Amino acid sequence: MEKLVWRVKLVTELQAGETTEVEVARIERDQQASLSDLGLRLAEAKQLTSALQAEIIPTQVTIADEHHCTCAACGRRLSSKGHYTATFRSLFGDVPIRIRRLLTCPCQNGCEAKSFAAFDLEAATVAPELAYVTARYAALAPFGKVADLLSELLPVSGAPNAGTVRNRTMRIGEAVVQPTVTTTATPRPAEPVVVGLDGGYVRSRHRRDERHFEVIAGKVIGAQCSQSRFAFARNSPAIASGAFKRALVMAGVTADTPATVLCDGDAGLWRLQREALPNATIVLDWWHAAVRFEHALQAARGIGAADVHLAAEAVQGLKRAKWRLWHGRWPGCRRKLAALCRWARRTSTHGIAGIGRLEHHVSDLLAYLERNQGALAHYAARRRNGEPISTSFVESAVNEIIAKRMNKKQQMRWNRATVQPFLDVRTAVLNDTLEDAFCRRYPGFRLANGNEIAALAA
């Protein structure tokens, strides 16, 4: 039976009217094609794109070499120092290339370098498209699965294992995302923002030194409900403070921005707030305070088996203290809790079961509120005005940044010293700013959709 044959040829026109043809693929099908024979197969698509890359990239490098063979200052033809070989890794296969080295023109007397590469690979042989795709999916899935996915769908031979994906993702965080954070962010208009801070623990790679270490995660919510996530490892106070300030700058928040900071009462997080946003309005998370009240209420109900009247009295006192705190009456709340502590100490001398546990929880609650009394607010009024009183939006950020990717089902171990680039890449993906970072790092990285369609149509 005769076969149907398609020959795919690449027509190159480097100069007007001069063309060359190269056959890059041959596709054969039976005349009676089945459903699986329709269109290109995956292996054929890989072969086609890989062959196109192998023809286009060396030609581009050669032409770029020719454009740099003359001195830009005096126009003199530069002498060649030879070539060196490199492997350019792209989404559509690895391509070997030869790059010419040129001697520096004698007119450049003050130049220290004696030679330079005619085509600057910028200390990397990985295409920005391959780096972008690798980092984007490595921030969402395990490194090994990303390597399998790329190898399955694309003729990528440069990412055969999880270690390659991990190393590339770390380099993207260091070379693309972090410079964007430190140099390209511009302050926005002084609109009020809400900043939430919380922490989560990830498994340490060096288990002899520590089994877990803490990662601080946060979210900035702007006036137009825009959201910006950030995360950094909780190392020394100076390093943590610098990372927090960079994260705020990236979100467009400065020391003069009207801000409300919500936190669970951790002293270290309040310290970060005071250093970066000293004029911010601070609010203690209501949920954490309510949970401590609930623990005390459960302890109070527990003494009902011994004395119902004492249990009812303790429950009533706690409810009144909680009502006062909710309505912004902290002095009254403190008096109620202090009186309940004294009452529990006196009553405990009678040997009633559960009184000691109640006294412990009430004392712990009172100490917690006194440590954070500067962050206590009129929660009822804030709730009526639609202002945040809880760090629930930060809990979701912790789950997005840390738990889903670094902790829960994906039981990974992380290095405290190298975890920051991975956090930067993940937050950039969640904030949908990774592509913008690549566009700033590599001009012309991706055109707008309309320009891409026009270029393909042309």
C-alpha positions in Angstrom: 0.0 0.0 0.0 1.3 3.4 -1.0 2.1 5.8 1.8 1.3 9.5 2.1 4.5 11.5 2.6 4.9 15.1 3.9 8.3 16.7 3.7 8.8 19.7 6.0 11.4 22.1 4.7 12.9 25.2 6.3 13.3 28.0 3.8 16.0 30.5 4.9 16.2 34.0 3.4 19.1 35.8 4.9 19.4 38.3 2.1 16.6 39.6 -0.2 16.1 37.2 -3.1 18.6 34.5 -1.8 16.9 31.5 -0.2 18.1 28.1 0.9 16.0 25.0 1.7 16.7 22.3 4.2 14.5 19.3 4.9 14.0 19.1 8.6 11.4 16.3 8.9 9.6 13.6 6.9 6.2 12.4 7.9 4.7 9.2 6.5 1.2 7.9 6.9 -0.9 5.1 5.4 -3.6 6.1 3.0 -6.2 4.5 5.3 -5.3 6.4 8.5 -6.7 5.5 11.8 -7.6 7.9 14.6 -4.1 7.7 16.1 -2.6 8.6 12.7 -4.3 12.0 12.4 -1.9 15.0 12.6 1.5 15.0 14.2 2.5 12.4 16.8 4.3 13.6 19.9 7.6 12.0 18.8 7.3 13.7 15.4 6.5 17.1 16.9 9.6 16.7 19.1 11.7 15.8 16.1 10.4 18.7 14.1 10.9 21.4 16.7 14.3 20.0 17.6 15.4 20.1 13.9 14.2 23.6 13.5 16.2 24.7 16.6 19.3 23.0 15.3 19.1 25.0 12.1 18.0 28.4 13.4 20.2 28.9 16.5 23.7 28.3 14.9 22.7 30.7 12.1 21.6 33.4 14.6 24.9 33.0 16.5 27.0 33.3 13.3 25.2 36.4 12.2 25.6 38.0 15.6 29.3 37.2 15.5 29.6 39.1 12.2 27.9 42.2 13.6 30.5 42.4 16.4 33.6 42.0 14.3 34.1 45.7 13.9 35.0 48.2 16.6 32.1 50.4 17.5 34.5 53.4 18.2 36.9 53.4 15.2 35.3 50.9 12.8 38.4 48.7 12.5 38.0 45.0 11.8 38.7 43.1 15.0 41.1 40.1 15.1 39.7 36.7 16.0 41.2 34.7 18.9 39.4 31.5 17.8 36.2 29.9 18.9 34.9 28.0 21.8 32.0 25.5 21.8 29.0 25.5 24.1 25.7 23.8 24.3 22.6 26.0 24.3 19.7 24.3 26.1 16.2 25.3 25.0 12.7 24.1 25.4 13.1 22.3 22.0 16.4 20.5 22.5 20.0 21.1 23.1 21.9 22.8 20.3 25.8 22.8 20.0 27.1 26.2 19.0 30.5 27.8 18.2 31.1 31.3 19.6 33.9 33.4 18.3 36.3 35.3 20.6 37.6 38.6 19.4 40.6 40.6 20.5 40.0 44.0 22.0 40.6 46.9 19.6 43.9 48.8 20.2 41.9 52.0 20.4 40.5 50.8 23.7 43.6 51.5 25.7 41.9 51.7 29.0 40.1 48.4 28.7 41.4 45.7 31.0 39.9 42.8 29.0 42.1 41.6 26.2 39.4 39.6 24.5 35.6 39.1 24.6 33.0 36.8 23.2 31.2 38.0 20.1 28.0 36.6 21.3 27.3 37.1 25.1 25.6 34.2 26.7 25.4 36.1 30.0 27.1 33.3 31.9 24.3 30.9 31.1 23.5 28.5 28.4 19.8 28.0 29.3 17.2 29.7 27.2 15.0 32.1 29.1 11.9 30.2 27.9 13.2 27.0 29.3 14.2 28.7 32.6 10.8 30.3 32.9 8.8 27.1 32.3 11.0 25.1 34.7 10.8 27.7 37.5 7.1 28.2 37.0 6.1 24.6 37.4 8.8 23.8 39.9 7.1 26.3 42.2 3.9 24.3 42.0 5.0 20.7 41.8 7.8 18.4 43.0 11.0 18.8 41.1 11.0 15.2 39.9 7.5 15.4 38.4 8.5 18.7 36.6 11.5 16.9 35.0 9.2 14.0 34.0 6.6 16.4 32.5 9.1 18.4 30.5 10.8 15.2 29.2 7.5 13.8 28.2 6.1 16.7 26.3 9.2 18.5 24.9 12.5 17.5 23.4 14.2 18.7 26.5 17.4 16.7 27.2 18.8 19.2 29.6 16.4 18.5 32.5 16.7 14.7 33.0 16.4 14.7 36.8 15.0 16.5 39.8 18.5 17.9 40.8 18.7 19.8 37.5 15.2 21.3 38.0 16.1 22.3 41.6 19.4 24.0 40.6 17.8 25.9 37.7 15.0 27.1 39.9 17.4 28.3 42.6 19.4 30.2 39.9 16.2 31.8 38.6 15.4 33.0 42.1 18.9 34.5 42.6 19.4 36.0 39.1 16.0 37.0 38.0 13.5 37.4 40.9 15.7 38.8 43.6 17.2 41.6 41.4 13.7 42.5 40.5 12.8 42.9 44.1 15.7 45.1 45.0 16.0 47.3 41.9 12.8 47.7 39.9 10.0 48.2 42.5 8.7 51.7 42.7 6.7 53.2 45.5 3.0 53.5 44.9 0.6 56.3 46.0 0.1 56.4 49.7 -3.1 54.4 49.8 -3.9 52.4 53.0 -2.9 48.8 53.0 -3.4 45.8 55.3 -0.3 43.7 56.1 -0.6 40.3 57.8 2.3 38.3 59.2 2.4 34.6 60.3 4.9 31.8 60.4 5.1 28.2 59.5 7.7 25.4 59.9 9.4 23.4 57.2 11.6 20.3 57.6 15.3 21.0 57.7 17.7 19.2 55.4 20.4 19.2 58.1 18.6 17.3 60.8 21.6 17.1 63.1 21.5 20.9 63.6 17.7 21.3 63.6 14.7 19.2 62.6 12.6 22.2 61.5 13.1 25.9 60.9 10.6 28.8 60.6 9.5 30.6 57.5 7.7 33.9 57.8 4.9 34.3 55.3 2.7 37.4 54.8 0.3 39.1 52.5 -0.3 42.8 51.6 -3.8 43.8 50.6 -4.1 47.1 48.9 -7.0 49.6 48.7 -8.2 48.0 45.4 -8.1 44.5 46.9 -4.8 43.8 45.2 -2.8 41.1 46.9 0.9 40.6 47.2 2.5 37.6 49.0 6.0 37.4 50.4 8.0 34.9 52.4 11.5 34.7 54.0 13.3 32.4 56.4 13.5 33.5 60.0 17.2 33.7 60.4 19.0 36.4 62.4 16.9 39.5 63.3 19.0 41.7 60.9 18.5 39.4 57.9 14.8 38.9 58.7 14.3 42.7 58.9 16.0 43.3 55.6 13.9 40.6 53.9 10.7 42.0 55.3 11.6 45.5 54.1 12.4 44.2 50.6 9.1 42.4 50.5 7.2 45.6 51.4 9.1 47.6 48.8 8.2 45.0 46.2 4.5 45.4 47.2 4.8 49.2 46.9 4.7 49.8 50.7 7.0 52.4 52.3 7.4 53.6 55.8 5.0 56.5 55.0 2.2 54.3 53.7 -0.8 54.2 56.0 -0.8 50.5 57.1 -2.6 48.2 59.4 -0.5 45.3 60.6 -2.2 42.1 62.0 -0.3 39.5 63.9 -0.8 36.6 66.3 1.2 38.3 69.0 4.6 36.9 68.4 7.2 39.3 69.8 9.6 38.7 66.8 6.9 39.6 64.3 6.1 42.8 66.2 9.8 43.7 66.1 9.8 43.4 62.4 6.8 45.6 62.2 8.3 48.3 64.4 11.5 48.4 62.2 9.8 48.5 58.8 6.5 50.2 59.6 6.9 52.2 62.8 3.8 54.3 62.3 1.4 51.5 61.4 -1.7 50.6 63.3 -1.2 47.2 64.9 -4.1 44.9 65.7 -3.9 41.6 67.6 -5.6 38.8 65.7 -9.0 38.2 67.3 -9.0 34.5 66.5 -5.9 33.7 68.6 -7.4 35.7 71.5 -10.8 33.9 71.1 -9.1 30.5 71.1 -7.4 31.2 74.4 -10.7 32.3 75.8 -12.2 29.1 74.6 -9.5 27.0 76.3 -10.3 28.8 79.6 -14.0 28.3 79.1 -13.5 24.6 78.6 -11.5 24.4 81.8 -14.3 26.3 83.6 -17.0 23.9 82.4 -14.8 21.0 83.5 -15.2 21.8 87.2 -19.0 21.4 86.9 -18.7 17.8 87.9 -17.4 18.9 91.3 -19.4 22.1 91.8 -22.0 23.3 89.3 -22.3 26.8 91.0 -18.6 27.4 90.9 -18.4 26.3 87.2 -21.3 28.7 86.3 -19.6 31.6 88.1 -16.3 31.0 86.3 -18.0 30.7 82.9 -20.0 33.9 83.5 -16.8 35.8 84.5 -15.0 34.7 81.4 -17.8 35.6 79.1 -18.0 39.1 80.6 -14.3 39.5 80.2 -14.5 38.4 76.5 -17.4 40.8 75.9 -15.4 43.7 77.2 -12.4 42.8 75.1 -14.6 42.6 72.0 -16.0 46.0 72.6 -12.6 47.6 73.2 -12.9 47.8 77.0 -9.5 46.4 77.9 -9.2 47.8 81.5 -12.5 46.1 82.4 -11.4 42.9 80.7 -8.2 42.9 82.6 -9.9 43.5 86.0 -12.3 40.6 85.3 -9.5 38.2 84.4 -7.4 39.3 87.3 -10.3 38.9 89.7 -11.0 35.4 88.2 -7.3 34.4 88.8 -7.5 35.5 92.5 -10.8 33.7 92.9 -9.3 30.5 91.4 -6.3 30.6 93.6 -8.5 30.9 96.7 -10.9 28.2 95.6 -8.1 25.8 94.7 -7.2 25.5 98.4 -10.4 23.6 98.9 -9.1 20.8 96.6 -11.8 21.1 93.9 -10.8 19.2 90.8 -10.1 21.3 87.8 -9.6 24.6 89.6 -5.8 24.5 89.1 -6.3 23.9 85.3 -8.7 26.8 85.1 -6.2 29.1 87.0 -3.4 28.1 84.6 -5.5 29.0 81.5 -6.8 32.3 82.8 -3.3 33.3 83.9 -1.9 32.4 80.5 -4.7 34.4 78.8 -4.2 37.4 81.0 -0.4 37.4 80.4 -0.9 37.0 76.6 -3.3 40.0 76.5 -1.0 42.2 78.7 2.0 41.4 76.4 -0.1 42.6 73.4 -2.2 45.3 75.0 -0.8 47.9 72.6 -2.4 45.9 69.7 -5.8 45.5 71.3 -8.5 47.2 69.3 -12.3 47.9 69.4 -13.0 44.7 67.5 -16.8 45.2 67.3 -16.3 48.7 65.7 -13.8 47.4 63.3 -16.1 44.5 62.3 -19.0 47.0 61.7 -16.7 49.2 59.6 -15.6 46.2 57.4 -12.0 46.4 58.7 -10.0 43.3 59.3 -9.8 41.8 62.7 -8.3 38.4 61.9 -5.2 37.0 60.2 -7.2 34.4 58.3 -6.1 35.9 55.0 -2.5 35.4 56.1 -3.2 31.8 57.1 -4.2 31.2 53.5 -0.9 32.7 52.4 1.0 30.4 54.7 -0.9 27.4 53.3 -0.2 28.6 49.7 3.4 29.4 50.1 4.7 26.9 52.7 2.3 24.1 53.4 1.1 23.0 49.9 4.5 23.0 48.3 7.0 22.5 51.1 5.3 20.6 53.9 2.0 18.7 53.6 1.9 15.8 51.1 5.2 16.9 49.5 7.5 15.8 52.3 10.5 17.9 51.3 13.5 18.9 53.4 15.0 22.4 52.9 18.2 24.1 53.6 17.9 27.3 55.7 20.7 29.0 53.8 19.3 28.3 50.3 15.6 28.3 50.8 15.1 32.0 50.0 15.4 31.8 46.2 12.7 29.0 46.1 10.4 31.2 48.3 11.0 34.1 45.9 10.1 32.0 42.9 7.0 30.6 44.5 5.7 34.0 45.7 6.4 35.4 42.2 4.3 32.6 40.6 1.5 33.1 43.1 1.6 36.9 42.6 1.7 36.4 38.8 4.9 38.5 38.5 7.4 35.9 37.4 6.8 36.7 33.7 7.3 40.4 34.4 10.6 39.6 36.1 11.8 37.7 33.1 10.7 40.5 30.8 12.8 43.0 32.8 15.8 40.6 32.9 15.6 39.7 29.2 14.2 42.4 26.9 11.9 41.0 24.3 11.3 37.8 26.3 7.7 37.7 25.4 5.5 39.9 23.3 2.0 40.9 24.1 -0.6 38.5 22.8 -1.6 40.9 20.0 2.0 41.3 18.9 2.6 37.5 19.0 -0.5 37.0 16.7 0.6 39.7 14.3 4.2 38.2 14.2 2.9 34.7 13.4 0.5 36.0 10.8 3.3 37.9 9.1 
